[in-house]
Amino acid sequence: MLYVREGCHLCEQFLMDLSLEIGPAADRLVIVDVDDDPDLAIRYGLRVPVLTVNADVLCEGVLDPERLRAAIRL
């Protein structure tokens, strides 16, 4: 799951980088705008983008390709 905020340039860059890494699997990515849910807005604040895998934070702010690849192999 990728937590983002509309108009966030870091979120847009993160999504582009992530899409390049995961290719066609990007279609299965769940993208959540934190501002659509007050609890998420409080939880993530200005920390977006945040990529989670199985509810664990994998990357925050910028994509870590090595960590992503390791998580996908699990």
DAGI-V334970 format. One record per pair of residues at least 24 apart in sequence whose ideal C-beta (glycine too) atoms are under 8 Angstrom apart, sorted by the first residue. I is the first residue (numbers start at 1). J is the second residue. Records with the same first field share a line. If there is no record, write none. Layout:
BEGIN
I = J + J
END
This chain:
BEGIN
1 = 29 + 30 + 31 + 32 + 51 + 52
2 = 29 + 30 + 31 + 32 + 49 + 50 + 51 + 52
3 = 32 + 34 + 40 + 44 + 48 + 49 + 50 + 51 + 52
4 = 31 + 32 + 33 + 34 + 48 + 49
5 = 33 + 34 + 35 + 48
6 = 33 + 35
8 = 48 + 49
10 = 48 + 49 + 61 + 62
11 = 48 + 49
14 = 49 + 51 + 59 + 61 + 62 + 63
15 = 49
17 = 62 + 63 + 65
18 = 51 + 63 + 68
21 = 63 + 65 + 68 + 69
22 = 68 + 72
END
